[in-house]
Amino acid sequence: MSVNEDVRNTNLVRERTIETALNLLDTAQRIRTLTPVYKSQFIVDTKNQVDTLLDYLQIGYSVGAISRMNVDILAKELHALVDAVTIATNIT
């Protein structure tokens, strides 16, 4: 793999990570407008987006775009977000 390909791949991972994080923020904003019918789907959507974001963070770490410490910090916070969303939607 050439240097240019490495840079392109790193940029792609960065762009996808940012896009996924922004989608997660949009999803989290919906919590205020949820009806009971949509709560279970909301938590599934949130968990899926967090899992996707964690995957991108791992890829970012493997290509050297993010440090292990930052991945660990972000993973901890993302898991705390899922816990908070689960509590806020009263789903156990």
N, C-alpha and C positions, 0 to 999 in steps of 0.2 A: 504494500500500500504506500502510495506517495504521500509527501507532506501535504499537498493540496487536498488529497482525499481525506486525510486525517482531519484537516481543518474543516472541510465540508461536513464530515460526520459529526465532529464536535459541535459545529454550529447547528446542525439538524437536531441533535440531542437537546441542545440548549433551547432552541425554538419550540420543540415539542414539549419540553418540561414547562416552559413558561405558558404555553397554550393550555396545557393540562391544569396547571395551577390556577390560571384565570378561570377556567371552566369550573374548577372546584369552588372558587370564591363565588361565582354566579350561583352555583347550586346551593351553597351554604346560605346565601341571601334569601333563598326561597323558603327557609324554615319559618319565617314570620307569617307566611300566607298559606301554610299547609292546612288542609282539612284532614280529619282522621283517616279518610279513605286513602290518601296519598302518602301517609307517613311511612308505611313499610317500603314502598317503592323509593321514597326519598332516601331512606337509610341504605338501601341497596345501591342506589346511584352514587351516594357519597362514598361508600366503601369501595366501589369499583373505581372511582376516580382517584381515591387515595392509593389503591393498589397500583394503578397505572402510573401515578406520580412516583411512587416508591421504585417501580421498575425503571423509570427514566433516571432517577437519581442513582440507582445502581449502575446503569449504563454510563452515566456521566462520570461516576467514580472510576469505572474500568477504563475509560478513555482519558482519564486524567483531567477532566473538566471541573471536578469538585473533589474536595478532600474527604477522607473517611470521617473526620470529626464533624464536618458539616452534614454529611449524609446521616450520621447517627443522630445529630441534633434535630434535623428535619424529620427523620423517621419517628423519633420520640414525640415531637409536636403533632405530627399527622395522626399518630395513634391516639393522642390525647384529644384531637379534634373529633375523631370517630366516636370516642367515648362520650364527649360532650354532646354531640349530635344525638347519640343514642339516648342519653339521659333527657335531653330537651324534647325528644319526641316520645318519651315514655315507652320505649321498646326495649325489652330486655332479652 
